[in-house]
Amino acid sequence: MKVVRASAELTPQPRAVAIGSFDGVHRGHRSVLEAVRGTGLEPAVLTFDPHPRIALGNKVELLTTLERRLELFEDAGIETVLVAAFTPDLQRLTPDVFADQCLRAIGVECVVAGEDFRFGVRRSGDLALLESLGFEIVVPTEIDGVSSTAIRAALGEGDVDGAADMLGRPFELDGVVVAGDQRGGTLGYPTANLRLEPDLACPQYGIYAGSAVGHRAAVSIGTNPHYGGMERRIEPYLLDYEGDLLGQRLVVELWERLRDEAVFESEQALVEQIARDVEATRGARRPDHPTTDS
């Protein structure tokens, strides 16, 4: 897959393009990407970085990093991605200038988008305008109830299975392993300490079963209340894993919420509960949900 940051980096050729933020690349997004591939033209995506709502000063808990978004585009069969910087200059483009500079300049012949798609300064452009400018328009089938907002709401309740149903895959925590307090190792369960970028979504605090790098993982998300912690920690314990993950990117799938955080009467009681969490993780099942409704 070819990824560029400016339309000038692409040779114009007949393309079908999907336009949007695609945060989460959920089942609704996948329906759009499948429709792009179904046109018979080179399948492409025009996406934005940063997220437009963040660029406009709003708080958004993102479901995916840009790196993960690009990986998911490639998994969906997209051949070209133009990552447009969502700058004030881009925001001021009139719809016809946007169409010329971002679409026609790379050979786009077909635009695939939902009926409510808007673009250009003050969101003044729509699909009818694009059609009047000579672009073919494809409106994919909408998947009811699936949205990035609904996924964030499910995560806020710890409902990772519901989030997976909308995503078409398990929700993931995508970050870098940094040095922690090493307490897990002294308890017999050495954990990685995962640092997320501050604008990434994180589910309700608790203990989860999941996986990372091909190993099941018991994942603690919260403040470690047994030890009086205050800052959020994300600490996956990878079952049967040997190796040093420090400094590496780690993508952790969350499969099932096991329990709330808790304060225990003793450290021994904590260790016994961790052992039960590990056994529950061994028996957990990865959510199996369709990527689209097709």
DRENDO-1510 file (C-alpha; in Angstrom, 1 decimal, always signed):
<recs>
REC; n; res; u; v; w
REC; 1; MET; +0.0; +0.0; +0.0 .
REC; 2; LYS; +1.3; +3.5; -0.9 .
REC; 3; VAL; +0.9; +6.2; +1.7 .
REC; 4; VAL; +1.5; +9.9; +0.8 .
REC; 5; ARG; +1.0; +13.2; +2.5 .
REC; 6; ALA; +0.3; +15.3; -0.6 .
REC; 7; SER; -1.6; +14.8; -3.8 .
REC; 8; ALA; +1.4; +15.9; -5.8 .
REC; 9; GLU; +3.2; +12.7; -4.6 .
REC; 10; LEU; +0.7; +10.6; -6.7 .
REC; 11; THR; +0.6; +10.1; -10.4 .
REC; 12; PRO; -3.0; +10.7; -11.6 .
REC; 13; GLN; -4.8; +7.5; -12.6 .
REC; 14; PRO; -8.4; +6.3; -12.4 .
REC; 15; ARG; -9.3; +5.9; -8.8 .
REC; 16; ALA; -12.2; +5.4; -6.5 .
REC; 17; VAL; -11.8; +7.1; -3.2 .
REC; 18; ALA; -13.4; +7.0; +0.3 .
REC; 19; ILE; -13.1; +10.2; +2.3 .
REC; 20; GLY; -13.2; +10.5; +6.0 .
REC; 21; SER; -11.5; +10.2; +9.4 .
REC; 22; PHE; -12.3; +6.5; +9.7 .
REC; 23; ASP; -11.6; +6.4; +13.4 .
REC; 24; GLY; -11.7; +2.8; +14.5 .
REC; 25; VAL; -12.1; +1.5; +10.9 .
REC; 26; HIS; -15.3; -0.2; +12.2 .
REC; 27; ARG; -17.9; -2.3; +10.4 .
REC; 28; GLY; -19.5; +0.8; +8.9 .
REC; 29; HIS; -16.2; +2.0; +7.6 .
REC; 30; ARG; -15.4; -1.5; +6.2 .
REC; 31; SER; -18.6; -1.3; +4.2 .
REC; 32; VAL; -17.4; +1.9; +2.6 .
REC; 33; LEU; -14.0; +0.3; +1.9 .
REC; 34; GLU; -15.6; -2.7; +0.3 .
REC; 35; ALA; -17.7; -0.5; -1.9 .
REC; 36; VAL; -14.5; +1.3; -3.0 .
REC; 37; ARG; -13.0; -2.0; -4.0 .
REC; 38; GLY; -16.1; -3.0; -5.8 .
REC; 39; THR; -15.9; -0.1; -8.3 .
REC; 40; GLY; -13.2; -1.8; -10.3 .
REC; 41; LEU; -11.0; +1.3; -10.1 .
REC; 42; GLU; -7.9; +1.6; -7.9 .
REC; 43; PRO; -9.2; +1.7; -4.3 .
REC; 44; ALA; -8.0; +4.7; -2.4 .
REC; 45; VAL; -8.7; +6.5; +0.8 .
REC; 46; LEU; -8.4; +10.2; +1.6 .
REC; 47; THR; -8.1; +10.6; +5.4 .
REC; 48; PHE; -7.1; +13.3; +7.8 .
REC; 49; ASP; -4.5; +13.9; +10.5 .
REC; 50; PRO; -5.1; +15.2; +13.0 .
REC; 51; HIS; -8.8; +14.2; +13.4 .
REC; 52; PRO; -10.8; +17.2; +12.2 .
REC; 53; ARG; -12.7; +17.6; +15.5 .
REC; 54; ILE; -9.4; +17.6; +17.5 .
REC; 55; ALA; -8.0; +20.2; +15.0 .
REC; 56; LEU; -11.0; +22.3; +15.7 .
REC; 57; GLY; -10.4; +22.3; +19.5 .
REC; 58; ASN; -12.7; +19.5; +20.6 .
REC; 59; LYS; -11.8; +16.6; +22.8 .
REC; 60; VAL; -12.1; +13.2; +21.0 .
REC; 61; GLU; -11.0; +9.9; +22.4 .
REC; 62; LEU; -9.6; +8.2; +19.3 .
REC; 63; LEU; -10.2; +4.5; +18.8 .
REC; 64; THR; -7.1; +4.0; +16.6 .
REC; 65; THR; -3.7; +5.6; +16.1 .
REC; 66; LEU; -2.9; +6.7; +12.6 .
REC; 67; GLU; -0.4; +3.9; +12.3 .
REC; 68; ARG; -3.1; +1.3; +13.1 .
REC; 69; ARG; -5.6; +3.0; +10.9 .
REC; 70; LEU; -3.2; +2.6; +7.9 .
REC; 71; GLU; -2.6; -1.1; +8.8 .
REC; 72; LEU; -6.4; -1.7; +8.8 .
REC; 73; PHE; -6.8; +0.1; +5.4 .
REC; 74; GLU; -4.2; -2.2; +4.0 .
REC; 75; ASP; -5.9; -5.3; +5.5 .
REC; 76; ALA; -9.1; -4.1; +3.8 .
REC; 77; GLY; -7.4; -4.1; +0.4 .
REC; 78; ILE; -6.9; -0.4; -0.1 .
REC; 79; GLU; -4.0; +0.3; -2.4 .
REC; 80; THR; -3.4; +4.1; -1.9 .
REC; 81; VAL; -3.9; +6.4; +1.1 .
REC; 82; LEU; -3.6; +10.2; +1.0 .
REC; 83; VAL; -3.2; +11.5; +4.6 .
REC; 84; ALA; -4.2; +15.1; +4.4 .
REC; 85; ALA; -3.1; +17.5; +7.1 .
REC; 86; PHE; -6.2; +19.0; +8.5 .
REC; 87; THR; -4.9; +22.6; +8.6 .
REC; 88; PRO; -6.6; +26.0; +8.5 .
REC; 89; ASP; -5.7; +26.2; +4.9 .
REC; 90; LEU; -7.4; +22.9; +4.1 .
REC; 91; GLN; -10.5; +24.0; +6.1 .
REC; 92; ARG; -10.8; +27.2; +4.1 .
REC; 93; LEU; -10.9; +25.4; +0.7 .
REC; 94; THR; -14.2; +25.8; -1.2 .
REC; 95; PRO; -15.7; +22.5; -2.2 .
REC; 96; ASP; -14.8; +23.0; -5.9 .
REC; 97; VAL; -11.2; +23.8; -5.1 .
REC; 98; PHE; -11.0; +20.8; -2.7 .
REC; 99; ALA; -12.4; +18.6; -5.5 .
REC; 100; ASP; -9.7; +19.9; -7.9 .
REC; 101; GLN; -6.7; +19.8; -5.5 .
REC; 102; CYS; -7.5; +16.6; -3.6 .
REC; 103; LEU; -9.5; +14.5; -5.9 .
REC; 104; ARG; -9.2; +15.4; -9.6 .
REC; 105; ALA; -5.4; +16.0; -9.1 .
REC; 106; ILE; -4.9; +12.3; -8.3 .
REC; 107; GLY; -7.3; +10.9; -11.0 .
REC; 108; VAL; -10.4; +10.3; -8.8 .
REC; 109; GLU; -13.4; +9.3; -10.9 .
REC; 110; CYS; -15.6; +7.9; -8.2 .
REC; 111; VAL; -16.3; +9.0; -4.6 .
REC; 112; VAL; -17.8; +6.5; -2.1 .
REC; 113; ALA; -19.4; +8.1; +0.9 .
REC; 114; GLY; -22.6; +8.2; +3.0 .
REC; 115; GLU; -25.5; +10.4; +2.2 .
REC; 116; ASP; -24.7; +12.8; +4.9 .
REC; 117; PHE; -21.1; +13.4; +3.7 .
REC; 118; ARG; -20.0; +17.1; +3.7 .
REC; 119; PHE; -16.8; +18.7; +2.8 .
REC; 120; GLY; -15.1; +22.1; +2.1 .
REC; 121; VAL; -15.3; +25.4; +4.0 .
REC; 122; ARG; -18.2; +25.3; +6.5 .
REC; 123; ARG; -19.1; +21.8; +5.3 .
REC; 124; SER; -20.8; +23.5; +2.3 .
REC; 125; GLY; -20.1; +20.7; -0.2 .
REC; 126; ASP; -22.1; +17.5; -0.6 .
REC; 127; LEU; -22.5; +14.5; -2.8 .
REC; 128; ALA; -24.8; +16.3; -5.2 .
REC; 129; LEU; -22.2; +18.9; -5.8 .
REC; 130; LEU; -19.5; +16.3; -6.5 .
REC; 131; GLU; -21.9; +14.7; -9.0 .
REC; 132; SER; -22.4; +18.0; -10.7 .
REC; 133; LEU; -18.6; +18.3; -10.9 .
REC; 134; GLY; -18.5; +15.1; -12.9 .
REC; 135; PHE; -17.7; +12.5; -10.2 .
REC; 136; GLU; -19.5; +9.2; -10.0 .
REC; 137; ILE; -21.1; +8.8; -6.6 .
REC; 138; VAL; -21.5; +5.5; -4.7 .
REC; 139; VAL; -23.5; +5.4; -1.5 .
REC; 140; PRO; -22.7; +2.2; +0.4 .
REC; 141; THR; -25.1; +0.3; +2.6 .
REC; 142; GLU; -25.3; +1.8; +6.1 .
REC; 143; ILE; -25.0; -0.4; +9.1 .
REC; 144; ASP; -27.5; +0.7; +11.7 .
REC; 145; GLY; -26.2; +1.4; +15.2 .
REC; 146; VAL; -22.5; +1.3; +14.3 .
REC; 147; SER; -20.5; +4.5; +14.9 .
REC; 148; SER; -17.3; +5.6; +16.5 .
REC; 149; THR; -19.4; +7.5; +19.2 .
REC; 150; ALA; -21.3; +4.3; +20.0 .
REC; 151; ILE; -18.1; +2.3; +20.4 .
REC; 152; ARG; -16.7; +4.9; +22.8 .
REC; 153; ALA; -19.8; +4.7; +24.8 .
REC; 154; ALA; -19.5; +0.9; +25.0 .
REC; 155; LEU; -15.9; +1.2; +26.1 .
REC; 156; GLY; -16.9; +3.7; +28.8 .
REC; 157; GLU; -19.1; +0.9; +30.3 .
REC; 158; GLY; -16.4; -1.7; +30.0 .
REC; 159; ASP; -18.4; -3.5; +27.3 .
REC; 160; VAL; -15.6; -4.7; +25.1 .
REC; 161; ASP; -17.8; -7.4; +23.5 .
REC; 162; GLY; -20.3; -4.7; +22.4 .
REC; 163; ALA; -17.4; -2.6; +21.1 .
REC; 164; ALA; -16.0; -5.7; +19.2 .
REC; 165; ASP; -19.5; -6.3; +17.6 .
REC; 166; MET; -19.4; -2.8; +16.1 .
REC; 167; LEU; -15.7; -2.8; +15.2 .
REC; 168; GLY; -15.8; -6.3; +13.6 .
REC; 169; ARG; -12.8; -7.2; +15.7 .
REC; 170; PRO; -11.6; -6.9; +19.3 .
REC; 171; PHE; -10.9; -3.4; +20.6 .
REC; 172; GLU; -7.2; -2.7; +20.8 .
REC; 173; LEU; -4.9; -0.8; +23.1 .
REC; 174; ASP; -2.0; +0.5; +20.9 .
REC; 175; GLY; +1.0; +1.9; +22.7 .
REC; 176; VAL; +4.6; +1.7; +23.7 .
REC; 177; VAL; +6.0; -0.4; +26.6 .
REC; 178; VAL; +7.8; +1.9; +29.1 .
REC; 179; ALA; +9.5; +1.2; +32.4 .
REC; 180; GLY; +7.1; +0.6; +35.4 .
REC; 181; ASP; +7.5; +0.0; +39.1 .
REC; 182; GLN; +8.3; -3.7; +38.5 .
REC; 183; ARG; +5.8; -4.7; +41.2 .
REC; 184; GLY; +4.2; -7.4; +39.1 .
REC; 185; GLY; +7.5; -9.3; +38.9 .
REC; 186; THR; +7.8; -9.4; +42.7 .
REC; 187; LEU; +4.4; -11.0; +42.8 .
REC; 188; GLY; +5.3; -13.6; +40.2 .
REC; 189; TYR; +3.4; -12.0; +37.3 .
REC; 190; PRO; +5.7; -9.6; +35.5 .
REC; 191; THR; +3.7; -7.1; +33.5 .
REC; 192; ALA; +4.4; -4.7; +30.7 .
REC; 193; ASN; +3.6; -1.0; +31.4 .
REC; 194; LEU; +1.8; +0.3; +28.3 .
REC; 195; ARG; +1.8; +4.0; +27.6 .
REC; 196; LEU; -0.9; +5.3; +25.3 .
REC; 197; GLU; -1.0; +8.7; +23.6 .
REC; 198; PRO; -3.3; +11.0; +25.6 .
REC; 199; ASP; -6.0; +11.3; +23.0 .
REC; 200; LEU; -6.6; +7.5; +22.7 .
REC; 201; ALA; -9.7; +5.8; +24.1 .
REC; 202; CYS; -9.4; +3.5; +27.1 .
REC; 203; PRO; -12.1; +1.3; +28.5 .
REC; 204; GLN; -13.6; +1.5; +32.0 .
REC; 205; TYR; -11.1; +0.5; +34.6 .
REC; 206; GLY; -10.9; -3.1; +35.5 .
REC; 207; ILE; -9.3; -6.4; +34.7 .
REC; 208; TYR; -9.6; -7.8; +31.2 .
REC; 209; ALA; -8.7; -10.9; +29.3 .
REC; 210; GLY; -7.1; -10.5; +25.9 .
REC; 211; SER; -4.0; -11.1; +23.9 .
REC; 212; ALA; -0.8; -9.5; +22.5 .
REC; 213; VAL; +2.0; -10.7; +20.2 .
REC; 214; GLY; +0.4; -14.1; +19.9 .
REC; 215; HIS; +0.0; -14.7; +23.7 .
REC; 216; ARG; -3.0; -14.5; +25.9 .
REC; 217; ALA; -2.9; -11.5; +28.3 .
REC; 218; ALA; -4.5; -10.6; +31.6 .
REC; 219; VAL; -4.7; -6.8; +31.5 .
REC; 220; SER; -5.1; -4.5; +34.4 .
REC; 221; ILE; -6.4; -1.0; +33.6 .
REC; 222; GLY; -6.7; +1.5; +36.4 .
REC; 223; THR; -4.8; +3.0; +39.3 .
REC; 224; ASN; -3.7; -0.1; +41.3 .
REC; 225; PRO; -6.0; +0.9; +44.3 .
REC; 226; HIS; -4.5; -1.9; +46.4 .
REC; 227; TYR; -1.3; +0.1; +46.5 .
REC; 228; GLY; -3.0; +3.5; +46.7 .
REC; 229; GLY; -2.1; +4.5; +43.1 .
REC; 230; MET; -3.5; +7.7; +41.6 .
REC; 231; GLU; -2.3; +7.6; +37.9 .
REC; 232; ARG; -3.8; +5.3; +35.3 .
REC; 233; ARG; -1.7; +2.3; +34.5 .
REC; 234; ILE; -2.3; -0.2; +31.7 .
REC; 235; GLU; -0.4; -3.4; +32.6 .
REC; 236; PRO; -0.8; -6.6; +30.5 .
REC; 237; TYR; +0.6; -9.8; +31.8 .
REC; 238; LEU; +1.5; -12.0; +28.8 .
REC; 239; LEU; +0.9; -15.7; +29.6 .
REC; 240; ASP; +3.8; -18.0; +28.8 .
REC; 241; TYR; +5.8; -15.1; +27.3 .
REC; 242; GLU; +9.6; -14.7; +27.7 .
REC; 243; GLY; +11.3; -11.7; +26.4 .
REC; 244; ASP; +11.9; -8.0; +26.9 .
REC; 245; LEU; +9.2; -5.7; +25.4 .
REC; 246; LEU; +10.6; -2.4; +26.8 .
REC; 247; GLY; +10.6; +0.4; +24.2 .
REC; 248; GLN; +8.5; -1.7; +21.7 .
REC; 249; ARG; +5.1; -0.9; +20.2 .
REC; 250; LEU; +2.5; -3.3; +21.6 .
REC; 251; VAL; -1.0; -3.8; +20.4 .
REC; 252; VAL; -3.2; -5.5; +23.0 .
REC; 253; GLU; -6.6; -7.0; +22.1 .
REC; 254; LEU; -9.3; -6.9; +24.8 .
REC; 255; TRP; -11.6; -9.9; +24.7 .
REC; 256; GLU; -13.6; -9.9; +27.9 .
REC; 257; ARG; -14.0; -7.9; +31.1 .
REC; 258; LEU; -13.2; -10.1; +34.1 .
REC; 259; ARG; -13.9; -7.9; +37.1 .
REC; 260; ASP; -13.5; -4.5; +38.7 .
REC; 261; GLU; -10.4; -3.2; +40.3 .
REC; 262; ALA; -10.2; -4.0; +44.1 .
REC; 263; VAL; -8.4; -3.4; +47.3 .
REC; 264; PHE; -7.4; -6.7; +49.0 .
REC; 265; GLU; -7.0; -7.6; +52.6 .
REC; 266; SER; -3.5; -8.8; +52.0 .
REC; 267; GLU; -0.9; -9.1; +49.3 .
REC; 268; GLN; -1.4; -12.9; +49.4 .
REC; 269; ALA; -5.1; -12.4; +48.6 .
REC; 270; LEU; -4.1; -10.2; +45.7 .
REC; 271; VAL; -1.8; -12.8; +44.3 .
REC; 272; GLU; -4.5; -15.5; +44.7 .
REC; 273; GLN; -6.9; -13.3; +42.7 .
REC; 274; ILE; -4.3; -12.7; +40.0 .
REC; 275; ALA; -3.9; -16.4; +39.7 .
REC; 276; ARG; -7.7; -16.7; +39.2 .
REC; 277; ASP; -7.6; -13.9; +36.6 .
REC; 278; VAL; -4.8; -15.7; +34.7 .
REC; 279; GLU; -6.9; -18.9; +34.7 .
REC; 280; ALA; -9.9; -17.0; +33.4 .
REC; 281; THR; -7.7; -15.5; +30.7 .
REC; 282; ARG; -6.7; -19.0; +29.6 .
REC; 283; GLY; -10.3; -19.9; +29.2 .
REC; 284; ALA; -11.4; -16.6; +27.5 .
REC; 285; ARG; -12.6; -16.6; +23.9 .
REC; 286; ARG; -11.7; -14.0; +21.3 .
REC; 287; PRO; -14.9; -12.2; +20.1 .
REC; 288; ASP; -15.9; -13.5; +16.7 .
REC; 289; HIS; -17.9; -10.8; +15.0 .
REC; 290; PRO; -18.4; -10.1; +11.2 .
REC; 291; THR; -16.4; -7.2; +9.7 .
REC; 292; THR; -19.4; -6.0; +7.7 .
REC; 293; ASP; -23.0; -7.1; +7.1 .
REC; 294; SER; -22.4; -8.2; +3.6 .
</recs>
